[in-house]
Amino acid sequence: MTTAPPRVLAASDLDRTLIYSPSALALTMPDEHAPRLLCVEVNEARPLSFMTETAAWLLTRLAAAAEFVPATTRTRKQYRRINLPGPVPHFAITANGGHILVKGRTDHEWHAEMRRRLAEGSAPLGEVQEYLARTADPLWLRKERIAEDLFVYLVVERSLVPEGWVKELADWADERGWGVSLQGRKIYAVPRPLTKSAALAEVVRRTGAEHVLAAGDSLLDADLLLAAHTGWRPGHGELADAGWSAPHIHALDTAGVAAGEEILRRMLAASER
């Protein structure tokens, strides 16, 4: 008996879209009215990321109604720390599209294809590292991380970063086929061929999904949202700050962990329709 392909595929960014660190929860209501939270990530014995219990219930229902695909800029190691409710997703997009995980295992053929695209379409990682070493000031630079030997991000003291430095980096990077994204205390430099939408297209091809839903909050999610039939962005993050949208994208007013719950509620409703 042949299993019918899923009619709907729901792809979503994770951090600050579906799951939230304590500093990003935005619990602005009185304490007695705060939602019950479920911890979904532990790192070095510390609770790190949360979603509301209602959001957890909605995600479990969504995974039953559609092909749910996490789509994150996290490395594979960072992604595997997350313990989402419901079944383990059959597909997951990590490293901003550099890796597709199939039942938790790395798809090496996809990674080789992405390496080929990077070699053809962007300057090498070493050139970007050298520029950052020359221009990032130890006064505000806290950490530099190379992610899966694919892209680089800086952890910074954001209030001390000189006005205009991120834009200068973005202009320099753009000429070399790279993009820049500022998310909280992290500044990402990512080669333009390395996209969540490229990996999403491959997952859609394999699943045969007919309708694609997507959600995300940062500039690194814009291509993912544009590749979907219907999408949502929360009322916080880079996209909200820039007023970014598109005809098929719903710009929510809700911010913080409540936005993750609203996104899942809307994805589930769209899937069940």
N, C-alpha and C positions, 0 to 999 in steps of 0.2 A: 504494500500500500504506500503510495507516494504522499508525502506531507505537502500540503499547499503552502506556497510562500506567504509570508506575512503581508497583509495589505498595507499596514502602517508601520513605519520605522520612526522611533522617537530618539533623537540624538541630543544630548545635553552636556554642556560644560559642567564641571563639578564645583570648584571653589568659587564662592560668592555668587553661585547660581543655584545649585541644589544643596551644597553643604557649606557650613560657615564656621570660622574660628571664633573664639570668644569675643575678640575685638570687632568682628564684623557682624555680630548678631543683630545689632540695632534694636535692642529691646527698650523701646521708648515708653511703653505703657507702665502703669504702676506695677510693682512687683507681684502683687496678689493676682494680677490679670495676665502675667507672663505665661506663654505656652509651655507645656511639658516638652523637654528636649531629650533627644536620643543621641548618645555619643556614637559616631560612626567611624572614628579614627583615633588610634592611640599611637603615640610615638615616644619611645624611651619611657614607657610606663606612665605617660601623661596624656590625659584626654585632650584631643587637638581639634576635632571638627564635629559639628552637630547639625542635626535637622530637627524639625518639630516631629513629635510622634504622629501627628496627622499627616505630615509629608511622607513619613515612612510608610504609613498605611496606603497612601495614594500611589507611592512608587511601586509597591507590591502589586497593586491592581493594574497599574500601567504596564508592568512587565508581563502580565497575563494577557493584556489586550493588544499589545504591540511588541515589536522587536526593540527593546530598550538598549541603546548604545551609549555608554559614557564616552565623552570626547574631551580629553583633558590635555593641558600642556605639561602635566606632571610626568616625570620619568616613570618607567615601569616599576622601579622599586618604591617610589612614592605612591603610585597608584595602588600597589598591592597592600599598603597599610590600611586602605579604606575597606570597611566592611559594611556595604550597603544592604538594606533589608531586601528580602526577596531572593529569587534564584540568581546565581552568578551569571552575568550577561554572557551570551554566546560570543559577542564581539565587543571589544573595547578599543578605543583609539587613544593612544598615549603619545607623549613627546611631541605634541602638536601635529600629529599625523605621521611622525617618523616611524612609529610602530603600530601595527594592528595585532591585538591579542585575540586568539581564537580559543575559547574555553580556557583562558588564562595563559595560553602558550604563545610565544612569539612566532609570528608568521615571517620567516626569514626571506621569502621571495618578495614580499611587499617591501621589506626594509631595503633590499638590494635595489629594487626599482626606485625607491625614494633617494637612495644614494646617487643613482645615475642622474636623476633630475637635479639634484643639488649641484653636482659637478658641472652640469651644463648651464645652470641658470643663476648662479650666485658666486660671489667671492668666497674663498676658503675661510673657514673658521679662524685659522691662525691670524689672518689679516685683521679681523675684528678684535680678537684678543689683544693684539699689539696696540691697536688704537686705544682701547680701553685702558691698557696699562699706562699709556702716555697721558691720558686726559682725566681719568677718575682720581679724585683727591682722597687720600687716606683720612682726611678730616671728616668726610661724610660716608666713605665707603666702608661697609662692615664686612661683607663677604663677596667673593666672586665665585660663581659656580658654572661649570661646564656640564650641560645636560645631555647625556647619552652620546657625547662627541658630535652633537648636532647643532646646538645653539648655546648661548651664554646668557646668564642673568646676574644682575648685581642686587645685593641686599644693601639698602642705603638708609641713612638718617635723612628722611625726606625733607625735613624743614631746613636742612643745611645745604641741600643741593642747589647750586647757583641757578637763578632764574635764567632760562634759555639754554642750559646745558643739554637737557633732553632733546630739545628741538635741534640743536647743532648735531647731536649724535644721530638723530633721525635723518637729517639732510645728508650727512656723510654716508650713512648706511644705505639710504635709498639709491644712491649712485652706484652702489655695489651689489644691488639685488637683495638687500636685507630690509627688514622692517623693525620698528621699535614700539614697545608697549610699556606703559607705566601702570602698574597695578599695586596699590598700597605702597609697601616699602620695597617693591621689586621693580627693577627696570630690565625688560627683556629685549634682547637683540636676536632676531630669528630670520633665517634666510626665507625669502619670499616663496620659493617653491615648496617649503615645508608648511603645509596647511592641513587643518582639520578637514576641509572640504574635499581635498584630494583623497584622503583616506575614506571619507564618507562615501564618495562616489564608488569606491571599490567595494565597500560593504553593501551598498545598495545593489550593485551589480550581482554580488554573490547571493543576496537574499531575495532579489526580485521584488522588493517592496515597491508599492505603487504610489504611496503618499508619504512624504518625509516631513516630520516636525522637528524643530530645533530650538534651543534656548542657549543664551550666553550673555555675558556682561561686559567683556573686554574687546579691544580692537582685534585681538587674536581670534575672536569668535565671529567677527563680521562676515568672513567668507563662509563659515558654517551656516549662519543665518540666511545668507543670500542663496545658498545652495538648496534650501528647504522650500517646500510649498507653503508652509505656515511656520512662523517663529515668534518668540517672545524674548524681550529683554527686561530685566528688573529696573526699578527706579533708582538704582545706584550703579556705580562703575563707570569705566571709560566711555562706553557707548551712551549712557544717560548724560554724562557730563558734556559730551559733544553734541547732544541732541540728535544722535544718529538714528535713522530709521529707514524703512523701505515700505512700499505699498503692502507687502504681505507680512510685515513685522508688527506685532502688537507691543507698544511701549507702555509698560506697566508703571503705575505710580508707586506701588508697594516697594519698600526697600528692606534690606536685611533678611533674616531667616524667614520672615513672613512671605517674602517674595518667592522663595523656593517652594513654599507650600502652594502659593497661587499658581506658579508655573506648572507644577505637577497636576493641580486640579484642572487647569485648562488643557494640558496635554491629554489627560485621561478623557475628558469630555470630547475632544476632537477625535481621539482614537475610537471611542465607542460609537461615535456617529458614523 
